[in-house]
C-alpha cells in the first residue's frame, strides 16, 4: 500500500467503498473484508403574603427526560461528493507523488464523527485496514466515546488536541498516535486528567501502533469512561457497488446491521435515563420529608407578623423562611434530573437559618453564626460546633453538629442520624445509601465542605469517580469534574479548554511515545 492510500472506519464523504456481496456483511453492518475502505484499489465511488394555610405537606411532580445526540451526514450526500473528493485526492497525488500535504483537521474530525478510528493517508503503514476495523468494532461494541486518530510523524502539533476536539464537537476520550509517539486527552466529565495520564503511561512501551492502540483502548474501557458512543456512529454505514441488485441486497443487510447497532446505543441511553429517573424517585421521597418537616417547623413557630413585640427584622426573617419554603416546593416540582435537587436543599438550608435567626430574636438571644446544617440530619437545623466523629469502619473526621447531637456524643451516645430507605424495610444512613443522595447532600453542605465530610463513605467514594458527574451532576468541590455534557454528547465548541487547550510544547513530543503530561489538553507532549 502506498502513502497515498487512505482508509477510515466508516464509509464517509472522503472514502469510497468496495462493492460487497450479502455474505461479506459483518455483524456491525460493515463489509467483513473491506469494512475499512481503501482508496485507489479498484473501488467504485459511493391580606398577608404568607397565609398559614399554604404550609402543607408537599408532594412534588417529576418531569421526563428527553435528549438527542447529533445527526450524521445523509448517505446520499456522501455518495454524491465521494467522486469529487477522490478526484481532488488524485490531483494531489499527481502533483506531489512523493509527499502529501497534512490532512486538514476538519477532515480528521469529520471522520471521527462517523467512526471511532481515523488513519491518515500518510500513516497507512502504521495500522493495517483490518486492524483499524477491528479496533473500531471493539470501541463500538463497548458503546464508549473513544476516538483514535493515527497521524504521520510530521503532522503539525500546535493546539492539535484542542482543535480536534473543537472540530469533532463530541464529548469523549481522544487518543492520537503520531508517528511512533502517542498521547491522549479527555473531557473531564468522561475521565479525569490523572486517569488519562495513567492510561498513556501504561502503553508507552507497547510497541507498534496495533499493540499500543489496542492496549490503550482495553485499559480505557476498564476505566469505565462516562457516557456512551455518539449516535452518529450508528448512522454512518453504507456503500456503493456496480451491480444494482447486489447493492440493494447488501444495502438491506447493512441497514439491518445499522439499525441493530443504533438500537444498542439507544438501549444504553435509555438505561442511563432510567438510572436518573430512579435516582430522582429516591430523592423525591427524601425531599418530600424535608419540605414537610420544614413546613411543620414554620407552623410550630407560630409567628404572626402583626403580633405584639414583632419588629421589622423578625418579619424579614419570617418572610425569607416562607419564601424558601415556596422555592423548595417549586424547585422540586420542576426537577427533571437528580442534580436539580441541590437547589431544593439549598433553599431549605437558607430557610432553616432564617428560622433560627427569628427564634433568637424572639427569645432575646444572640443571633446564631451562619454555619452548615447538622451533618447527621440537616433537618436538625444549623450546627453549633464541629466535633470529631468516626463512622463504622471509617476514618475520624470533623463534622458540624447541632446542640442536641453534640450533647449525645459528649455522653457517649449515638447521634440522631438521618436514614433513608435503600430497599423495602432496610434503612441506612444517607452517606451509605448510594450515589443518588449526592445532590441532596450537596445542596445542604456545598461543594467545598462535602468531600471532607464524606471521605471513606460509600457516597463519598462514588462521588469521586469521573462517571458520577454524567449521571448526578458536578460541582461538588473535589468530587468529579466536568458537567453539562456526558461522553458522546454533541457539545460543539462548548467544552473546558483546560482539558484540551494549549499546544504540544512547540512540537516537541518528548520522544519514545511520551508526549509529556497526558490527560490535560494544555501544555506540551
C-alpha positions as CSV (number, residue, x, y, z in Angstrom):
1,X,0.0,0.0,0.0
2,X,1.4,3.4,-0.9
3,X,1.4,6.5,1.2
4,X,-1.3,7.8,-1.0
5,X,-3.8,5.1,0.1
6,X,-6.2,6.1,2.8
7,X,-8.8,4.3,4.8
8,X,-11.2,5.0,7.6
9,X,-13.6,3.0,9.7
10,X,-16.8,4.3,8.1
11,X,-17.9,4.9,4.6
12,X,-17.7,8.7,4.7
13,X,-17.6,11.5,2.2
14,X,-13.8,11.2,1.9
15,X,-14.0,7.4,1.4
16,X,-15.0,5.2,-1.5
17,X,-16.4,1.8,-0.5
18,X,-15.8,-1.5,-2.4
19,X,-18.9,-3.3,-3.7
20,X,-19.8,-6.2,-1.4
21,X,-22.0,-9.3,-1.5
22,X,-24.5,-10.1,1.2
23,X,-22.2,-12.7,2.7
24,X,-19.5,-10.2,3.2
25,X,-21.5,-8.1,5.5
26,X,-20.4,-8.3,9.2
27,X,-22.4,-8.1,12.3
28,X,-21.7,-4.4,12.7
29,X,-23.2,-3.7,9.3
30,X,-19.9,-3.2,7.6
31,X,-18.2,-5.5,5.0
32,X,-16.1,-8.2,6.6
33,X,-13.1,-7.9,4.4
34,X,-13.5,-4.3,3.2
35,X,-15.1,-2.6,6.2
36,X,-12.3,-0.1,6.1
37,X,-12.5,1.1,2.6
38,X,-9.3,1.6,0.5
39,X,-9.0,4.4,-1.9
40,X,-7.2,3.6,-5.1
41,X,-7.7,-0.2,-5.2
42,X,-10.4,-0.5,-7.9
43,X,-13.1,1.0,-5.6
44,X,-16.3,2.3,-7.0
45,X,-17.5,5.8,-5.7
46,X,-20.3,5.9,-3.1
47,X,-54.2,40.2,53.0
48,X,-50.9,38.7,54.1
49,X,-48.5,37.4,51.6
50,X,-48.0,34.5,53.9
51,X,-51.3,32.8,54.8
52,X,-50.9,29.9,57.3
53,X,-52.9,27.6,55.1
54,X,-50.1,27.4,52.5
55,X,-47.9,25.4,54.9
56,X,-48.9,21.9,53.9
57,X,-47.1,18.6,53.4
58,X,-45.6,18.6,49.9
59,X,-45.7,16.0,47.2
60,X,-43.9,17.2,44.0
61,X,-44.0,16.2,40.4
62,X,-41.4,14.8,38.2
63,X,-40.6,15.6,34.6
64,X,-39.4,13.4,31.9
65,X,-36.1,13.0,30.3
66,X,-35.6,14.0,26.7
67,X,-32.4,14.3,24.7
68,X,-31.0,13.7,21.4
69,X,-27.4,13.4,20.2
70,X,-26.2,14.7,16.8
71,X,-27.1,13.6,13.4
72,X,-24.9,12.2,10.6
73,X,-24.4,13.4,7.1
74,X,-27.1,11.9,4.8
75,X,-25.9,8.9,2.8
76,X,-26.9,10.4,-0.5
77,X,-24.7,13.4,0.0
78,X,-21.8,11.1,0.8
79,X,-22.3,9.2,-2.4
80,X,-22.6,12.4,-4.5
81,X,-19.4,14.1,-3.1
82,X,-17.2,11.0,-2.9
83,X,-16.2,11.2,-6.6
84,X,-15.3,14.8,-6.2
85,X,-13.2,14.1,-3.2
86,X,-11.5,11.2,-4.9
87,X,-10.7,13.4,-7.9
88,X,-9.2,16.1,-5.7
89,X,-7.1,13.5,-4.0
90,X,-5.9,12.2,-7.4
91,X,-4.8,15.7,-8.3
92,X,-2.8,15.9,-5.1
93,X,-1.1,12.5,-5.8
94,X,-0.2,13.6,-9.3
95,X,1.1,17.0,-8.2
96,X,3.1,15.6,-5.3
97,X,3.8,11.9,-5.7
98,X,6.4,11.8,-3.0
99,X,4.6,13.5,-0.2
100,X,1.1,14.5,0.9
101,X,0.1,17.8,2.5
102,X,-1.0,17.5,6.1
103,X,-4.7,16.5,6.2
104,X,-6.9,19.3,7.4
105,X,-8.0,18.8,11.0
106,X,-11.6,19.2,9.9
107,X,-11.3,16.1,7.7
108,X,-10.0,14.1,10.7
109,X,-12.8,15.4,12.8
110,X,-15.4,14.6,10.2
111,X,-14.2,11.0,10.1
112,X,-14.3,10.6,13.8
113,X,-17.9,11.9,14.0
114,X,-18.8,8.9,11.8
115,X,-16.5,6.2,13.2
116,X,-14.1,5.9,16.2
117,X,-10.9,5.3,14.3
118,X,-9.2,7.5,11.6
119,X,-6.0,6.6,9.8
120,X,-4.3,9.4,7.8
121,X,-3.4,8.8,4.1
122,X,0.3,9.4,5.1
123,X,0.1,7.0,8.0
124,X,-1.4,3.9,6.5
125,X,1.9,2.0,7.1
126,X,1.3,2.2,10.8
127,X,-2.0,0.4,11.1
128,X,-3.5,-2.1,8.6
129,X,-7.0,-1.6,7.5
130,X,-8.2,-4.9,9.1
131,X,-6.6,-3.8,12.4
132,X,-8.2,-0.4,12.2
133,X,-11.6,-2.0,11.6
134,X,-11.2,-4.5,14.5
135,X,-10.2,-1.6,16.8
136,X,-13.3,0.4,15.7
137,X,-15.5,-2.7,16.3
138,X,-14.1,-3.0,19.8
139,X,-14.9,0.6,20.6
140,X,-18.4,0.5,19.1
141,X,-19.3,-2.8,20.7
142,X,-18.4,-1.3,24.1
143,X,-20.6,1.8,23.2
144,X,-18.0,4.1,24.6
145,X,-17.0,7.7,23.4
146,X,-13.4,6.8,22.5
147,X,-11.8,8.5,19.4
148,X,-8.5,7.3,17.9
149,X,-6.5,9.1,15.2
150,X,-3.3,7.8,13.5
151,X,-1.3,10.6,12.0
152,X,2.1,10.9,10.3
153,X,5.1,11.9,12.3
154,X,5.4,15.3,10.7
155,X,1.8,16.3,11.4
156,X,1.5,19.9,12.9
157,X,1.1,19.6,16.7
158,X,0.2,23.2,17.6
159,X,-3.1,23.1,19.5
160,X,-3.7,19.7,17.9
161,X,-5.9,18.2,20.6
162,X,-7.9,21.3,21.3
163,X,-8.5,21.9,17.5
164,X,-9.5,18.2,17.0
165,X,-11.9,18.4,19.9
166,X,-13.4,21.6,18.7
167,X,-13.9,20.4,15.1
168,X,-15.3,17.0,16.2
169,X,-17.6,18.6,18.7
170,X,-18.3,15.4,20.6
171,X,-17.5,14.9,24.3
172,X,-15.2,12.0,24.8
173,X,-11.7,10.5,25.1
174,X,-9.3,11.4,22.3
175,X,-6.1,9.4,21.5
176,X,-3.5,10.3,18.9
177,X,-0.7,8.1,17.5
178,X,1.7,10.5,15.8
179,X,4.5,8.6,14.1
180,X,5.9,6.4,16.8
181,X,4.6,8.6,19.6
182,X,1.3,8.6,21.5
183,X,-0.8,10.8,23.8
184,X,-4.4,11.2,24.8
185,X,-6.8,13.8,26.3
186,X,-10.4,13.7,27.5
187,X,-13.2,15.8,28.7
188,X,-13.0,15.7,32.4
189,X,-16.7,14.6,32.6
190,X,-15.6,11.4,30.8
191,X,-12.3,10.6,32.5
192,X,-10.2,12.5,35.0
193,X,-6.9,14.0,33.9
194,X,-5.0,11.7,36.2
195,X,-6.7,8.6,34.8
196,X,-5.9,9.7,31.2
197,X,-2.2,10.3,32.2
198,X,-2.0,6.9,33.8
199,X,-3.5,5.3,30.7
200,X,-0.9,7.0,28.5
201,X,1.9,6.0,30.7
202,X,0.8,2.4,30.8
203,X,1.2,2.0,27.0
204,X,4.4,3.9,26.3
205,X,6.4,0.7,25.7
206,X,3.6,-1.2,23.9
207,X,5.5,-1.4,20.6
208,X,3.8,-0.9,17.2
209,X,0.6,1.1,16.6
210,X,-1.7,-2.0,16.7
211,X,-0.4,-3.2,20.1
212,X,-0.3,0.3,21.6
213,X,-3.8,1.4,20.5
214,X,-5.4,-1.9,21.4
215,X,-3.8,-1.8,24.9
216,X,-4.9,1.8,25.4
217,X,-8.5,1.1,24.3
218,X,-8.6,-2.0,26.5
219,X,-7.3,-0.1,29.5
220,X,-9.6,2.8,28.8
221,X,-12.7,0.6,28.7
222,X,-11.8,-0.9,32.0
223,X,-11.6,2.6,33.4
224,X,-15.3,3.0,32.8
225,X,-15.5,6.3,30.9
226,X,-18.7,8.2,31.4
227,X,-21.2,8.4,28.6
228,X,-21.8,6.4,25.5
229,X,-20.8,6.3,21.8
230,X,-22.2,9.2,19.7
231,X,-25.4,8.2,17.8
232,X,-23.8,9.3,14.5
233,X,-21.6,6.2,14.6
234,X,-24.7,4.0,14.2
235,X,-25.9,6.1,11.2
236,X,-22.8,6.1,9.0
237,X,-22.5,2.7,7.3
238,X,-23.3,2.3,3.6
239,X,-21.6,1.7,0.3
240,X,-21.9,1.7,-3.5
241,X,-21.3,-1.1,-6.0
242,X,-21.6,-1.6,-9.7
243,X,-24.3,-4.2,-9.6
244,X,-27.6,-2.6,-8.6
245,X,-29.2,-5.9,-7.5
246,X,-26.2,-6.8,-5.3
247,X,-26.2,-3.3,-3.9
248,X,-29.9,-3.5,-3.0
249,X,-29.4,-6.8,-1.1
250,X,-26.2,-5.6,0.6
251,X,-27.8,-2.3,1.4
252,X,-30.7,-4.1,3.2
253,X,-28.3,-6.2,5.2
254,X,-26.1,-3.1,6.1
255,X,-29.3,-1.2,7.1
256,X,-30.3,-4.1,9.4
257,X,-26.9,-4.1,11.0
258,X,-27.0,-0.3,11.4
259,X,-30.4,-0.5,13.0
260,X,-29.1,-3.1,15.4
261,X,-26.2,-1.0,16.4
262,X,-28.4,2.0,16.7
263,X,-30.8,0.1,18.9
264,X,-28.0,-1.0,21.2
265,X,-26.9,2.6,21.7
266,X,-30.5,3.6,22.3
267,X,-30.9,0.9,24.9
268,X,-27.8,2.1,26.7
269,X,-29.0,5.7,26.7
270,X,-32.4,4.6,27.9
271,X,-30.7,2.6,30.7
272,X,-28.8,5.8,31.8
273,X,-32.0,7.8,31.7
274,X,-33.8,5.2,33.8
275,X,-31.0,5.4,36.3
276,X,-31.5,9.1,36.5
277,X,-35.3,8.7,36.9
278,X,-34.8,6.1,39.6
279,X,-32.4,8.4,41.4
280,X,-34.9,11.3,41.2
281,X,-37.6,9.0,42.5
282,X,-35.5,8.2,45.6
283,X,-34.7,11.8,46.1
284,X,-38.3,12.8,45.8
285,X,-39.2,10.7,48.9
286,X,-36.4,12.2,51.0
287,X,-37.0,15.8,49.8
288,X,-40.8,15.5,50.4
289,X,-39.9,14.6,54.0
290,X,-37.6,17.6,54.3
291,X,-40.1,20.0,52.9
292,X,-42.9,18.7,55.1
293,X,-40.6,18.9,58.1
294,X,-39.7,22.5,57.3
295,X,-43.4,23.4,56.9
296,X,-44.1,21.9,60.3
297,X,-41.3,24.0,61.9
298,X,-42.9,27.1,60.4
299,X,-46.2,26.0,62.0
300,X,-44.7,25.2,65.4
301,X,-43.0,28.6,65.5
302,X,-46.5,30.2,65.5
303,X,-45.2,33.6,64.5
304,X,-47.6,36.3,63.3
305,X,-46.2,39.3,61.6
306,X,-48.7,41.6,63.5
307,X,-48.2,40.0,66.9
308,X,-47.1,42.1,69.9
309,X,-43.3,42.6,70.0
310,X,-42.8,41.7,66.4
311,X,-40.4,44.1,64.6
312,X,-39.2,44.6,61.0
313,X,-36.2,42.3,61.5
314,X,-38.4,39.4,62.7
315,X,-40.9,39.9,59.9
316,X,-38.0,39.9,57.4
317,X,-36.7,36.6,58.9
318,X,-40.2,35.1,58.6
319,X,-40.6,36.3,55.1
320,X,-37.3,34.8,54.0
321,X,-38.3,31.5,55.6
322,X,-41.6,31.4,53.9
323,X,-40.0,32.3,50.5
324,X,-37.5,29.5,51.0
325,X,-40.4,27.1,51.7
326,X,-42.2,28.1,48.5
327,X,-38.9,28.0,46.4
328,X,-38.2,24.5,47.7
329,X,-41.6,23.3,46.6
330,X,-41.3,25.0,43.2
331,X,-37.8,23.7,42.5
332,X,-38.7,20.1,43.4
333,X,-41.9,20.2,41.2
334,X,-39.8,21.4,38.3
335,X,-36.8,19.0,38.8
336,X,-36.2,16.5,36.0
337,X,-32.6,15.5,36.8
338,X,-31.0,14.5,40.1
339,X,-28.6,17.4,40.2
340,X,-31.5,19.8,40.2
341,X,-32.4,18.7,43.8
342,X,-29.4,20.7,45.0
343,X,-31.4,23.9,44.6
344,X,-34.2,22.4,46.7
345,X,-32.0,21.5,49.7
346,X,-30.1,24.8,49.4
347,X,-33.4,26.7,49.7
348,X,-34.3,24.6,52.8
349,X,-30.9,25.3,54.4
350,X,-31.4,29.0,53.8
351,X,-34.9,28.8,55.3
352,X,-33.8,27.0,58.4
353,X,-31.2,29.6,59.1
354,X,-33.8,32.3,58.8
355,X,-36.0,30.5,61.3
356,X,-33.0,30.2,63.7
357,X,-32.5,33.9,63.5
358,X,-36.2,34.6,64.1
359,X,-36.2,32.3,67.1
360,X,-33.2,34.0,68.6
361,X,-34.7,37.5,68.1
362,X,-38.0,36.5,69.8
363,X,-36.2,34.9,72.8
364,X,-33.6,37.8,73.1
365,X,-30.6,35.5,72.5
366,X,-27.6,36.4,70.4
367,X,-28.1,35.8,66.7
368,X,-26.6,32.5,65.5
369,X,-23.5,32.3,63.4
370,X,-24.1,31.2,59.8
371,X,-22.9,27.6,59.8
372,X,-23.6,24.5,57.8
373,X,-26.5,22.3,59.0
374,X,-26.1,19.3,61.3
375,X,-24.2,16.6,59.4
376,X,-26.1,13.8,61.0
377,X,-29.5,15.2,59.9
378,X,-29.8,18.6,58.1
379,X,-33.4,18.8,59.5
380,X,-31.9,19.5,62.9
381,X,-31.0,23.0,61.6
382,X,-27.8,25.0,61.7
383,X,-24.8,23.4,63.5
384,X,-23.4,25.0,66.6
385,X,-19.9,23.3,66.7
386,X,-17.5,21.0,64.9
387,X,-16.7,17.7,66.6
388,X,-14.5,14.7,65.9
389,X,-16.5,11.7,64.8
390,X,-15.6,8.2,63.4
391,X,-18.1,6.3,61.3
392,X,-18.2,2.5,61.4
393,X,-15.2,1.1,59.5
394,X,-14.2,4.7,58.6
395,X,-11.6,7.3,59.4
396,X,-12.0,10.0,62.0
397,X,-13.2,13.4,60.6
398,X,-14.5,16.7,61.9
399,X,-18.2,17.2,61.3
400,X,-20.7,20.1,62.1
401,X,-23.3,19.1,64.6
402,X,-26.4,20.6,66.3
403,X,-26.6,21.2,70.0
404,X,-28.6,18.0,70.7
405,X,-26.2,15.8,68.8
406,X,-23.2,17.4,70.4
407,X,-24.7,16.6,73.8
408,X,-25.4,13.0,72.8
409,X,-21.8,12.5,71.6
410,X,-20.4,14.0,74.8
411,X,-22.5,11.5,76.8
412,X,-21.1,8.6,74.7
413,X,-24.4,8.1,72.9
414,X,-25.0,7.8,69.1
415,X,-26.2,10.9,67.3
416,X,-29.7,11.0,65.7
417,X,-28.7,10.0,62.1
418,X,-30.8,10.6,59.0
419,X,-31.6,7.3,57.5
420,X,-33.1,6.6,54.1
421,X,-34.7,3.5,52.6
422,X,-32.4,1.5,50.3
423,X,-34.7,-1.4,50.0
424,X,-38.2,-2.3,51.4
425,X,-37.7,-2.5,55.2
426,X,-34.0,-1.6,55.0
427,X,-32.9,1.9,56.1
428,X,-29.3,3.2,56.2
429,X,-27.5,6.5,56.9
430,X,-27.7,8.7,53.8
431,X,-24.0,8.6,53.4
432,X,-24.1,4.8,52.9
433,X,-27.2,4.7,50.8
434,X,-25.8,5.1,47.3
435,X,-24.9,7.8,44.8
436,X,-28.4,9.3,44.4
437,X,-28.0,11.3,47.6
438,X,-25.0,13.3,46.4
439,X,-27.1,16.2,45.0
440,X,-29.3,16.2,48.1
441,X,-26.2,16.5,50.4
442,X,-24.5,18.9,48.0
443,X,-27.3,21.5,48.4
444,X,-27.1,21.4,52.2
445,X,-23.3,21.4,52.7
446,X,-21.9,22.9,49.5
447,X,-19.1,21.5,47.3
448,X,-16.3,23.0,49.4
449,X,-17.2,21.1,52.6
450,X,-18.7,17.9,51.3
451,X,-15.5,16.0,50.3
452,X,-14.0,16.2,53.8
453,X,-17.3,15.1,55.4
454,X,-17.9,12.1,53.2
455,X,-14.3,10.7,52.8
456,X,-14.3,7.0,53.2
457,X,-18.1,6.6,52.9
458,X,-20.0,4.8,50.2
459,X,-21.4,8.1,48.9
460,X,-18.0,9.8,49.0
461,X,-16.3,7.0,47.1
462,X,-19.0,7.1,44.4
463,X,-18.9,10.8,44.0
464,X,-15.1,10.7,43.5
465,X,-15.5,8.7,40.2
466,X,-15.4,10.6,36.9
467,X,-18.6,8.9,35.8
468,X,-20.6,10.4,38.7
469,X,-20.9,13.8,37.1
470,X,-22.5,12.4,34.0
471,X,-25.5,11.0,35.9
472,X,-25.8,13.1,39.0
473,X,-24.2,16.4,38.0
474,X,-21.0,18.1,39.0
475,X,-19.8,21.0,41.2
476,X,-19.1,19.0,44.4
477,X,-15.7,20.5,45.1
478,X,-13.1,17.8,44.7
479,X,-15.7,15.3,43.6
480,X,-15.8,14.6,39.9
481,X,-15.4,17.2,37.3
482,X,-16.8,18.5,34.1
483,X,-20.5,18.9,33.7
484,X,-23.3,19.6,31.3
485,X,-22.3,17.1,28.7
486,X,-21.5,13.4,29.1
487,X,-19.5,11.2,26.8
488,X,-20.9,11.0,23.3
489,X,-22.9,14.2,23.6
490,X,-22.6,16.7,20.7
491,X,-21.3,19.8,22.6
492,X,-19.6,21.6,19.7
493,X,-17.0,24.0,20.9
494,X,-18.7,24.2,24.3
495,X,-16.0,22.4,26.4
496,X,-13.4,23.2,29.0
497,X,-10.3,24.3,27.2
498,X,-8.2,23.4,30.2
499,X,-8.9,19.8,29.2
500,X,-7.9,20.3,25.6
501,X,-6.2,23.7,25.2
502,X,-2.6,24.7,24.5
503,X,-0.1,23.1,22.2
504,X,2.3,20.3,22.2
505,X,5.3,22.2,23.6
506,X,6.2,23.8,20.2
507,X,6.1,20.5,18.5
508,X,8.3,18.6,21.0
509,X,6.6,15.4,21.8
510,X,9.3,14.2,24.1
511,X,10.2,11.1,22.1
512,X,9.7,7.4,22.9
513,X,6.0,7.7,22.8
514,X,5.9,10.2,25.7
515,X,4.0,13.3,24.8
516,X,4.5,14.6,28.4
517,X,1.7,15.1,30.8
518,X,-1.2,13.2,29.3
519,X,-4.7,13.9,30.4
520,X,-4.6,17.7,30.2
521,X,-5.1,19.3,26.8
522,X,-2.9,22.2,27.8
523,X,0.8,22.2,27.7
524,X,3.1,20.2,25.5
525,X,3.5,16.5,24.9
